[in-house]
Amino acid sequence: MPSRPNAPLLEVCVDDPAGLAAAIAGGADRIELCAALAVSGLTPSPGLIAQAAESPIPVCAMIRPRPGGFIYSPEELDAAFHDIKAVKAAGLAGIVTGATLPDGRLDLDTMARLRDAAEGLELVIHRAFDLSPDLDEALEQAIELGACRILTAGGTRAAPEGIEALARLSAQAGDRITIMAGGGVLPENAARLLAAGVHDLHASCTSMVEDPHPATRINIPASRPQTLAENVRALREAMERVTEDAQ
């Protein structure tokens, strides 16, 4: 596994072309490419994957065939395998995925199949990890699977609530795997999260924006969350201040 860079990295999750452009303009180090962030992210469309393939920064695509939990049918996994082929063909950097057993533990057999289908790409485990009844064990399993990163809030709903678990997981991980804090990450809590030992931060950097051409007559909301370059830049600057203070 390559050594991690000294500076913390900012990953921004986006679900549309405007968000992709905003994340790049705002100074993101990496993109998590999704559809439907309102349901915590699904597999992005072929068109968005093609656009992201032109990105000047690394892009990892979500592989999640439907909303809800992470126990998948054979048909859903078949769709996921086809999606992974499309991600590989586009030349993206990796996949972000996760599968669990009914008790919340990682489904290692399914994860191994997804890993094998994505051979040559980075394997990132998303917040399905946080469902595990034993996060320490799940971390060791992630390393055995060959994952390079884990997106986690320390088993809680939002990363600031899971500071203690994030610190413990980061110490346990060492240089073997990257612990990336996600969920509720904002400029005002970036310093606390990085001080806990996590290396990467993950955020959507969204604000509610008004649709200039609303379709409210057919019950579509007039406003929606949108990744904005100024929000990305604010988080990037908060992270840079932490780095500067440490020097």
Rosetta silent file (secondary structure, phi, psi, omega in degrees, C-alpha in Angstrom):
SEQUENCE: MPSRPNAPLLEVCVDDPAGLAAAIAGGADRIELCAALAVSGLTPSPGLIAQAAESPIPVCAMIRPRPGGFIYSPEELDAAFHDIKAVKAAGLAGIVTGATLPDGRLDLDTMARLRDAAEGLELVIHRAFDLSPDLDEALEQAIELGACRILTAGGTRAAPEGIEALARLSAQAGDRITIMAGGGVLPENAARLLAAGVHDLHASCTSMVEDPHPATRINIPASRPQTLAENVRALREAMERVTEDAQ
SCORE:     score description
SCORE:     0.000 S_00000001
   1 L     0.000  132.251  179.647    0.000    0.000    0.000 S_00000001
   2 L   -65.917  149.914  178.552    1.419    3.440   -0.915 S_00000001
   3 L   -68.566  149.922 -178.335    2.226    5.729    1.997 S_00000001
   4 L   -80.375  147.995  177.704   -0.334    8.400    2.744 S_00000001
   5 L   -67.822  161.905 -177.274    0.445   12.052    1.996 S_00000001
   6 L   -72.990  -38.523 -177.188    1.204   14.373    4.909 S_00000001
   7 L   -81.029  142.733  175.771   -1.620   16.827    4.282 S_00000001
   8 L   -64.949  147.352 -178.175   -5.221   15.779    4.987 S_00000001
   9 E  -105.964  144.768  177.573   -7.317   15.152    1.889 S_00000001
  10 E  -108.568  119.894  174.071  -10.800   16.480    1.165 S_00000001
  11 E  -106.861  131.895  179.631  -13.241   14.227   -0.655 S_00000001
  12 E  -116.609  128.838  178.241  -16.495   15.771   -1.875 S_00000001
  13 E   -92.767  132.187 -176.201  -19.503   13.666   -2.798 S_00000001
  14 E  -134.566  156.404 -179.123  -21.541   14.981   -5.732 S_00000001
  15 L  -134.120   14.844  176.450  -24.546   13.771   -7.683 S_00000001
  16 L  -156.290  168.557 -177.344  -24.812   16.061  -10.695 S_00000001
  17 H   -60.885  -38.137 -179.831  -22.656   17.902  -13.258 S_00000001
  18 H   -65.096  -40.244  177.816  -22.870   21.230  -11.399 S_00000001
  19 H   -64.869  -39.653  177.693  -21.728   19.596   -8.185 S_00000001
  20 H   -59.534  -47.599  179.933  -18.833   17.935   -9.976 S_00000001
  21 H   -64.662  -39.859 -178.493  -17.672   21.276  -11.369 S_00000001
  22 H   -66.222  -40.897  179.940  -18.126   23.014   -8.004 S_00000001
  23 H   -62.014  -42.317  179.570  -16.102   20.405   -6.126 S_00000001
  24 H   -66.496  -46.036 -178.232  -13.206   20.785   -8.549 S_00000001
  25 H   -64.545  -32.978 -177.389  -13.379   24.588   -8.530 S_00000001
  26 H   -80.137  -10.765  175.482  -13.529   24.691   -4.731 S_00000001
  27 L   104.585   21.254  175.532  -10.349   22.687   -4.264 S_00000001
  28 L   -61.931  148.070  175.947  -11.472   19.117   -3.535 S_00000001
  29 L   -89.035  -24.401 -175.339   -8.714   16.520   -3.659 S_00000001
  30 E  -156.583  153.705  179.906  -11.014   13.684   -4.707 S_00000001
  31 E  -115.171  135.142  161.546  -14.610   13.112   -5.823 S_00000001
  32 E  -101.517  117.424 -174.088  -17.096   10.501   -4.705 S_00000001
  33 E   -96.271  125.571 -175.426  -19.485   10.287   -7.648 S_00000001
  34 L  -137.811  173.167  156.488  -23.090    9.336   -6.880 S_00000001
  35 E  -113.822  157.560  166.853  -26.670    9.703   -7.906 S_00000001
  36 L    53.890   60.716  176.318  -29.386   10.686   -5.427 S_00000001
  37 H   -62.217  -20.897  178.280  -27.468   12.046   -2.465 S_00000001
  38 H   -61.316  -22.741  176.177  -30.864   12.638   -0.833 S_00000001
  39 H  -113.797   30.654  176.393  -30.939    8.870   -0.144 S_00000001
  40 L    72.920   15.059  171.539  -27.235    8.742    0.797 S_00000001
  41 L    97.662  132.264  174.062  -26.051    8.056   -2.735 S_00000001
  42 E  -128.387  175.782  178.184  -26.688    5.507   -5.475 S_00000001
  43 L   -59.340  129.910 -179.621  -24.721    4.365   -8.515 S_00000001
  44 L   -71.701  161.554 -179.356  -24.221    7.349  -10.860 S_00000001
  45 L   -73.080  158.431  176.164  -25.533    7.405  -14.404 S_00000001
  46 H   -57.457  -36.409 -179.967  -23.339    6.502  -17.398 S_00000001
  47 H   -65.244  -43.148  179.476  -23.479   10.119  -18.546 S_00000001
  48 H   -68.739  -36.537  175.526  -22.212   11.482  -15.238 S_00000001
  49 H   -60.306  -43.365 -179.816  -19.512    8.799  -15.147 S_00000001
  50 H   -63.687  -40.930  177.328  -18.366    9.889  -18.608 S_00000001
  51 H   -64.297  -42.672 -177.762  -18.212   13.530  -17.518 S_00000001
  52 H   -66.454  -25.632  179.213  -16.297   12.630  -14.357 S_00000001
  53 L   -63.304  -18.749  177.715  -13.749   10.692  -16.398 S_00000001
  54 L   -89.717    0.798 -175.952  -12.510   14.086  -17.648 S_00000001
  55 L   -65.505  143.337  176.590  -11.912   15.327  -14.086 S_00000001
  56 L   -79.793   -4.918  178.417   -8.404   16.573  -13.205 S_00000001
  57 L  -122.319  159.932 -177.322   -8.680   14.905   -9.756 S_00000001
  58 L   -62.278  145.684  179.498   -9.364   11.252   -8.852 S_00000001
  59 E  -129.800  128.364  172.680  -12.971   10.074   -8.926 S_00000001
  60 E  -114.401  134.395 -174.985  -14.416    7.036   -7.178 S_00000001
  61 E   -99.177  136.443  172.719  -17.929    5.942   -8.104 S_00000001
  62 E   -66.055  134.315  171.405  -20.575    4.726   -5.695 S_00000001
  63 L  -117.524   96.578 -178.051  -21.758    1.194   -6.425 S_00000001
  64 L  -149.514  104.447 -167.750  -25.135    0.921   -4.708 S_00000001
  65 L   -76.032  -10.840  179.972  -27.950   -0.423   -6.891 S_00000001
  66 L  -161.982  162.121  174.411  -30.891    0.796   -4.773 S_00000001
  67 L   -69.573  171.769  176.562  -31.787    2.821   -1.675 S_00000001
  68 L    98.026 -155.299 -176.248  -32.152    1.176    1.727 S_00000001
  69 L   -73.875 -170.952 -167.795  -29.969   -1.359    3.461 S_00000001
  70 L  -120.866   31.483  172.999  -26.965   -3.241    2.169 S_00000001
  71 L  -107.351  113.531 -167.932  -28.190   -6.831    1.818 S_00000001
  72 L  -109.718  144.781  176.155  -28.443   -7.433   -1.910 S_00000001
  73 L   -78.119  164.685  175.970  -30.273   -9.966   -4.053 S_00000001
  74 H   -56.881  -37.601 -179.505  -28.488  -11.851   -6.853 S_00000001
  75 H   -67.573  -39.452  177.854  -30.210   -9.602   -9.389 S_00000001
  76 H   -66.882  -38.592  177.549  -29.045   -6.451   -7.611 S_00000001
  77 H   -67.415  -35.413  177.331  -25.500   -7.758   -7.441 S_00000001
  78 H   -61.323  -42.244  176.208  -25.612   -8.569  -11.139 S_00000001
  79 H   -62.201  -40.756  179.572  -26.509   -4.929  -11.811 S_00000001
  80 H   -61.952  -41.027  179.889  -23.641   -3.847   -9.542 S_00000001
  81 H   -64.424  -39.210  176.095  -21.153   -5.983  -11.454 S_00000001
  82 H   -64.767  -39.359  178.162  -22.278   -4.395  -14.740 S_00000001
  83 H   -63.390  -39.462  178.503  -21.920   -0.949  -13.160 S_00000001
  84 H   -62.678  -39.278  176.581  -18.380   -1.782  -12.059 S_00000001
  85 H   -58.936  -40.685  179.938  -17.515   -2.718  -15.634 S_00000001
  86 H   -66.550  -38.715  178.527  -18.724    0.713  -16.759 S_00000001
  87 H   -64.888  -42.683  178.195  -16.634    2.437  -14.088 S_00000001
  88 H   -63.776  -43.443 -177.991  -13.536    0.487  -15.143 S_00000001
  89 H   -63.425  -32.604 -179.864  -14.150    1.223  -18.816 S_00000001
  90 H   -76.716  -17.301  179.087  -14.411    4.944  -18.066 S_00000001
  91 L    84.375   23.561  176.148  -11.062    4.904  -16.279 S_00000001
  92 L   -71.378  168.082 -171.547  -12.220    6.163  -12.893 S_00000001
  93 L   -79.975  -29.331 -174.722   -9.985    5.618   -9.875 S_00000001
  94 E  -173.507 -177.403  175.869  -12.135    3.316   -7.767 S_00000001
  95 E  -122.816  152.389  177.037  -15.462    2.164   -6.391 S_00000001
  96 E  -120.280  118.339 -172.508  -17.219    2.959   -3.135 S_00000001
  97 E  -155.144  176.741  178.083  -19.398    0.127   -1.904 S_00000001
  98 L  -176.503  146.692  176.467  -20.501   -2.038    0.996 S_00000001
  99 L  -144.270  141.573 -176.495  -22.582   -5.110    1.789 S_00000001
 100 E  -128.001  163.208  169.805  -23.694   -6.430    5.146 S_00000001
 101 L   -88.668  168.134 -178.206  -25.180   -9.468    6.808 S_00000001
 102 L   -56.493  -28.038 -179.728  -28.495   -9.192    8.696 S_00000001
 103 L   -87.327    5.374  177.648  -26.653   -8.531   11.976 S_00000001
 104 L    95.211  -14.000  177.644  -24.726   -5.598   10.462 S_00000001
 105 L   -66.309  153.617  175.895  -21.385   -7.344   10.024 S_00000001
 106 E   -60.467  136.169  174.446  -19.663   -6.930    6.679 S_00000001
 107 L   -83.695   93.784 -171.135  -20.729   -9.579    4.166 S_00000001
 108 H   -67.222  -34.598  178.766  -17.214  -10.694    3.336 S_00000001
 109 H   -64.362  -47.882  179.443  -18.212  -13.077    0.542 S_00000001
 110 H   -65.553  -41.957  179.063  -20.173  -10.409   -1.302 S_00000001
 111 H   -62.108  -37.757  178.628  -17.502   -7.795   -0.651 S_00000001
 112 H   -65.315  -37.283  178.093  -14.845  -10.125   -2.041 S_00000001
 113 H   -66.825  -41.017  176.969  -16.905  -10.596   -5.224 S_00000001
 114 H   -65.040  -42.387  177.021  -17.276   -6.832   -5.634 S_00000001
 115 H   -58.741  -47.070 -177.379  -13.547   -6.388   -5.010 S_00000001
 116 H   -64.508  -36.959  178.324  -12.662   -9.020   -7.586 S_00000001
 117 H   -65.953  -29.570 -178.136  -14.970   -7.418  -10.163 S_00000001
 118 L   -96.505   18.733 -177.031  -13.208   -4.093   -9.545 S_00000001
 119 L   -49.167  130.652 -178.029   -9.690   -5.517   -9.807 S_00000001
 120 L    97.335  -11.545  177.433   -7.277   -2.702  -10.623 S_00000001
 121 L  -108.543  158.002  172.029   -9.459   -0.046   -8.980 S_00000001
 122 E   -65.804  141.854  174.937   -9.381    1.339   -5.457 S_00000001
 123 E  -110.215  118.694  178.860  -11.857   -0.327   -3.101 S_00000001
 124 E  -117.421  132.214  177.641  -13.497    2.044   -0.617 S_00000001
 125 E   -97.077  124.666 -177.692  -15.984    0.833    1.992 S_00000001
 126 L   -85.135 -163.945 -168.720  -18.799    3.278    2.628 S_00000001
 127 H   -74.098    5.640  164.149  -20.838    3.809    5.765 S_00000001
 128 H   -55.269  -28.349  176.073  -22.273    0.311    5.723 S_00000001
 129 H   -53.080  -37.317 -174.526  -19.178   -0.127    7.892 S_00000001
 130 H   -70.976  -10.054  176.648  -20.927    1.825   10.658 S_00000001
 131 H   -81.136  -12.082 -175.347  -23.602   -0.874   11.016 S_00000001
 132 L   -64.236  137.035  175.142  -21.053   -3.368   12.336 S_00000001
 133 L   -73.082  -12.026  179.749  -21.531   -4.433   15.974 S_00000001
 134 L  -139.723   93.250 -175.494  -17.732   -4.567   16.278 S_00000001
 135 H   -65.861  -33.846  179.337  -16.011   -1.751   14.403 S_00000001
 136 H   -62.914  -43.379  177.497  -12.534   -2.918   15.401 S_00000001
 137 H   -65.114  -42.723 -179.633  -13.177   -6.313   13.845 S_00000001
 138 H   -61.596  -35.791  177.718  -14.722   -4.720   10.758 S_00000001
 139 H   -62.702  -45.448  178.748  -11.617   -2.592   10.284 S_00000001
 140 H   -63.110  -36.872  177.690   -9.386   -5.669   10.258 S_00000001
 141 H   -66.269  -38.905  178.113  -11.735   -7.327    7.778 S_00000001
 142 H   -61.429  -40.278  178.244  -11.590   -4.257    5.533 S_00000001
 143 H   -64.604  -43.540  179.439   -7.798   -4.477    5.519 S_00000001
 144 H   -62.981  -33.200  178.211   -7.937   -8.183    4.681 S_00000001
 145 H   -70.724  -19.174 -178.287  -10.286   -7.410    1.785 S_00000001
 146 L    94.133   15.264  177.106   -7.709   -4.988    0.387 S_00000001
 147 L   -65.731  147.643  178.447   -9.737   -1.805    0.889 S_00000001
 148 L   -98.419  -23.350 -179.335   -7.740    1.414    0.798 S_00000001
 149 E  -146.202  154.528  171.910  -10.221    3.599    2.730 S_00000001
 150 E  -126.261  125.699  172.510  -13.173    3.375    5.079 S_00000001
 151 E   -90.828  121.707 -172.848  -15.797    6.113    5.197 S_00000001
 152 E  -152.057  151.117  169.563  -17.124    6.197    8.737 S_00000001
 153 L  -110.437   23.707  179.410  -18.736    8.309   11.436 S_00000001
 154 L    68.035   31.119  178.210  -17.431    5.977   14.106 S_00000001
 155 L    80.811    9.377 -179.867  -20.659    3.983   14.226 S_00000001
 156 L  -114.322 -178.627 -179.978  -22.801    7.078   14.836 S_00000001
 157 L   -74.510  -30.822 -176.660  -25.073    9.207   12.662 S_00000001
 158 L  -143.313  143.796 -173.418  -22.516   12.002   12.215 S_00000001
 159 H   -55.237  -40.516  179.826  -18.749   12.140   12.537 S_00000001
 160 H   -61.001  -25.547  177.221  -18.637   14.778   15.312 S_00000001
 161 H   -76.060  -21.999 -174.767  -20.678   12.392   17.491 S_00000001
 162 H  -106.006   26.734 -174.893  -18.197    9.577   16.870 S_00000001
 163 H   -54.174  -46.755 -176.179  -14.969   11.399   17.726 S_00000001
 164 H   -63.880  -44.205  178.972  -13.834    8.840   20.309 S_00000001
 165 H   -66.471  -38.306  178.345  -14.457    5.867   18.022 S_00000001
 166 H   -62.920  -39.687  177.608  -12.801    7.661   15.109 S_00000001
 167 H   -63.889  -42.684 -179.758   -9.711    8.274   17.227 S_00000001
 168 H   -65.332  -44.935 -179.391   -9.593    4.619   18.249 S_00000001
 169 H   -64.601  -38.824  179.705  -10.078    3.377   14.683 S_00000001
 170 H   -64.204  -41.345  178.001   -7.424    5.756   13.361 S_00000001
 171 H   -65.534  -40.812  179.356   -4.909    4.515   15.911 S_00000001
 172 H   -66.308  -38.059 -177.150   -5.759    0.906   15.104 S_00000001
 173 H   -69.386  -38.064 -176.112   -5.510    1.523   11.358 S_00000001
 174 L    55.859 -133.043  177.701   -2.112    3.183   11.468 S_00000001
 175 L   -96.352   11.295 -175.682   -0.706    3.279    7.952 S_00000001
 176 L   -81.853  -28.311 -178.429   -2.534    0.115    6.892 S_00000001
 177 L  -159.353  150.613 -179.041   -5.756    1.791    5.727 S_00000001
 178 E   -89.216  129.673  172.422   -7.128    5.336    5.615 S_00000001
 179 E   -95.881  119.725 -177.498   -9.908    6.321    8.002 S_00000001
 180 E  -114.654  118.223 -178.224  -12.061    8.993    6.339 S_00000001
 181 E   -80.926  131.794  178.383  -14.570   10.835    8.521 S_00000001
 182 E  -144.930  153.718 -177.925  -17.935   11.517    6.930 S_00000001
 183 L   102.687  105.453  179.074  -21.364   12.649    8.024 S_00000001
 184 L    71.439   22.908 -179.704  -21.925   16.157    9.324 S_00000001
 185 L   -81.644  124.790 -177.259  -18.444   17.354    8.364 S_00000001
 186 L  -137.305  164.052  177.604  -18.296   21.167    8.301 S_00000001
 187 H   -55.215  -36.107 -175.441  -15.571   23.839    8.436 S_00000001
 188 H   -74.082  -15.344  176.948  -16.313   24.447   12.117 S_00000001
 189 H  -115.122    3.530 -178.281  -15.629   20.831   13.140 S_00000001
 190 H   -58.728  -42.737 -177.142  -12.828   19.989   10.702 S_00000001
 191 H   -63.299  -42.000 -179.965  -10.092   20.739   13.244 S_00000001
 192 H   -64.318  -40.428 -179.222  -11.633   18.464   15.898 S_00000001
 193 H   -67.200  -43.587  179.655  -11.993   15.612   13.443 S_00000001
 194 H   -67.519  -34.075  178.049   -8.443   15.902   12.171 S_00000001
 195 H   -66.038  -23.729  177.966   -7.156   16.159   15.743 S_00000001
 196 L   -73.061  -12.462  177.029   -8.789   12.786   16.407 S_00000001
 197 L   109.920   -7.039  177.749   -6.345   11.269   13.939 S_00000001
 198 L   -66.605  152.193 -176.309   -8.496   10.775   10.841 S_00000001
 199 L  -101.716  -40.747 -178.585   -6.664   11.578    7.660 S_00000001
 200 E  -110.475  149.875  171.903   -9.347   12.325    5.084 S_00000001
 201 E  -116.927  145.525 -175.060  -12.585   14.287    5.419 S_00000001
 202 E  -129.280  128.280 -178.381  -15.682   13.601    3.336 S_00000001
 203 E  -154.374  158.918  175.875  -18.538   16.058    2.820 S_00000001
 204 L   -90.288  -23.354  177.964  -21.201   17.079    0.324 S_00000001
 205 L    53.680   45.191 -176.391  -20.622   20.818    0.897 S_00000001
 206 E  -100.363  155.623  166.686  -24.217   21.562   -0.073 S_00000001
 207 E  -134.562  156.405  176.389  -26.556   24.471    0.490 S_00000001
 208 E   -74.818  130.387  178.141  -30.216   24.722   -0.426 S_00000001
 209 E  -125.313  148.885  178.258  -30.710   26.548   -3.732 S_00000001
 210 E   -82.192  136.113  175.452  -33.887   27.677   -5.464 S_00000001
 211 L   -75.189  123.970 -178.872  -34.706   26.079   -8.788 S_00000001
 212 L   -68.016  -17.469  179.638  -34.967   28.879  -11.373 S_00000001
 213 L  -131.697   68.153 -173.381  -37.593   26.855  -13.240 S_00000001
 214 L   -66.269  150.219  178.611  -39.584   25.083  -10.510 S_00000001
 215 L  -117.916   47.808 -174.624  -42.058   22.327  -11.309 S_00000001
 216 H   -65.326  -22.689 -177.999  -44.094   22.652   -8.141 S_00000001
 217 H   -64.409  -22.765  176.186  -47.376   21.993   -9.954 S_00000001
 218 H  -110.615   27.861  169.921  -46.414   18.316  -10.185 S_00000001
 219 L    69.060   31.849  172.493  -45.160   18.224   -6.573 S_00000001
 220 L  -100.277  126.362 -176.067  -41.427   18.663   -7.241 S_00000001
 221 L   -56.512  147.964 -178.581  -39.814   20.868   -4.549 S_00000001
 222 L   -81.291  -12.442  178.343  -38.762   24.350   -5.604 S_00000001
 223 E  -130.152  158.530 -178.310  -35.417   24.087   -3.772 S_00000001
 224 E  -154.338  155.747  175.802  -32.780   21.387   -3.526 S_00000001
 225 E   -72.825  137.389 -178.074  -29.363   20.790   -1.941 S_00000001
 226 E  -139.202  129.830  173.099  -26.497   21.690   -4.261 S_00000001
 227 E   -64.205  128.673 -177.883  -22.743   21.368   -3.822 S_00000001
 228 L  -119.502  141.000 -177.898  -21.288   24.863   -4.016 S_00000001
 229 H   -60.215  -37.367 -178.877  -17.697   25.844   -4.742 S_00000001
 230 H   -66.707  -31.724  176.818  -17.654   28.374   -1.893 S_00000001
 231 H   -70.593  -41.419  176.396  -18.659   25.668    0.589 S_00000001
 232 H   -61.136  -43.660 -177.743  -15.927   23.356   -0.680 S_00000001
 233 H   -64.158  -38.885  179.613  -13.432   26.199   -0.462 S_00000001
 234 H   -63.563  -40.961  178.222  -14.430   27.008    3.122 S_00000001
 235 H   -70.269  -40.377  177.094  -13.854   23.421    4.224 S_00000001
 236 H   -58.293  -44.410 -178.683  -10.609   23.234    2.268 S_00000001
 237 H   -67.432  -37.071  177.090   -9.364   26.402    3.992 S_00000001
 238 H   -63.410  -39.204  177.789  -10.326   25.089    7.440 S_00000001
 239 H   -67.514  -38.872 -179.960   -8.289   21.956    6.757 S_00000001
 240 H   -66.280  -34.645  177.730   -5.337   23.996    5.537 S_00000001
 241 H   -63.775  -37.877  177.042   -5.354   26.067    8.724 S_00000001
 242 H   -61.923  -44.023  179.641   -5.032   22.860   10.740 S_00000001
 243 H   -63.067  -43.494 -179.681   -2.038   21.827    8.637 S_00000001
 244 H   -64.783  -40.674  179.783   -0.414   25.239    8.985 S_00000001
 245 H   -64.893  -27.654 -178.025   -0.921   25.273   12.759 S_00000001
 246 H   -80.519  -13.071 -176.145    0.739   21.863   13.006 S_00000001
 247 L   -87.434    0.000    0.000    3.877   23.034   11.237 S_00000001
